[in-house]
Amino acid sequence: MMKRLIEAATKRFRQPASLVAVMAVLSLFNLVAFHLPLFELVVGCVEPGANAWLIVCSFVVLILAANFMVYYLLVYTLRMVGKVLVALTFVCNAVALYFVNTYEVLMTRDMMGNLFNTRLSEASGFFSLTPVVYLLLLGLPPCLYLFVRRYELGSLRRMLVSVGAAIGLIVVVAVANMGNILWIDHNAPRIGSLFMPWSYVANTVRHFNHQRMINRQEILLPDATIASDDRALCVLVIGESARRENFSLYGYERRTNPLLEADSVVIYVAEASATSTTAAVKAIVDHKPTGELYEILPNYLYRNGVDVVWRTTNWGEPPLHIAKHHTLSELKAQYPEADGRYDAILLEGLADEIAASQSDKLLVVLHTSTSHGPTYFKKYPEEFERFAPVCTTVEMAKADREELINAYDNTILYTDYLLHSVIELLRSVDDRKSAMIYISDHGESLGEGNVYMHGMVSAAMAPKEQTEIPFIVWRSGSDSELRSLDKVGHYHIFHSVMDFLDVESEVYDERMSIFE
């Protein structure tokens, strides 16, 4: 009996089906396999009742109709190329769903920016067997079905009727939800980021269009003048994913800052302006919030006679137009005896580079990567593993939360050491007044509300763990008193550095400086 059923099913499978049927099957698979997170979000955002059913059913119809229409048009018009493109969406859907389920991410423009700005060395930190399972169970079956199943393209008339019917359903859904326009507008960013494959396709286009806009010719700021010949050195340390909550300087119960606590540093309450590295670093070196590409702090100072050094183990900074820009690969080549796995390499040879500067005014920027997830346990040397046991899996949702926090806290302990080392270096510079300013690009979620890492949503929508950041200052002597400010942020950096280095300009805003 079973054998006859299998033979009958095989025979039927070998018979050509209509392209309409094949695309309908794929659209249904897409709906069922990849949109559970979207419907969980929708259900959580609507009040129970008839209107909730309307919204949920509308999304079912919309997903089926939109994907059917696109799949049909791609395969009908492009034949084999269209099949490859459709298959690619299922592979990408499987990978996207893995990240959505594992890290609670949303496929926004910022998230796609994070993806394209992630280097292979960091991307490998996300690898585990689970995404392979997602690919095998959700990505591979529809691809095999698409390439193995025989079908007939059908006539042009059938294609027009089928596509027209799909468009008609989309129009009906739109008309039926005219009364839900405000609800849709309010929730569109989150809902749209879970609509597969439209979320990552549309936001990839938006990301590259955004990059094209910000990489255009920068707008030069008014010329600046150096107001004094006093020798001054400012070291700006840009942290990575360091949240204020886990710094003992701010009241955390664990002593994650034992060295800084003895260094007479000043702390400020700060809020991040963005939750992705690219946007946050741009804000740190920008003079005001703007969508325009104005000349950033290191370029501006360098053009006006300040010696600028930028050392980085990270990425995502705006285009730099300075003479001394040292990337991780360059630092490794220059200091082969140093351990390039950790941010201490940023300090290698720094004292000599400072001593060699002939300029009265010197800005050093250290762009770190110390607390970048998910492999926190790889971000610090063994001797800094004070809090144990630590999480060693990249699937953070499956990790023991205490172990995850242990690993993260060890990165903050290592940050404490790095900042203390910078302060000790500055104490040895006796021919310049000096200051260190530390600010993180953004914070980090460690499982609060089942949210992990950062960059899933904008700063306005992000949880406080991703926006509450440390802002720590040390200065030499008593001639650089600090102002008492209730709250500061990324845009205070530009004006504070200008003030400390005695650089005068029309764009300088005294109210945004932390120095008296």
Summary of the structure (lengths in Angstrom):
residues: 516
radius of gyration: 27.2
end to end distance: 89.3
largest distance: 95.8
contacts: 1675
relative contact order: 0.13
helix: 54%
strand: 12%
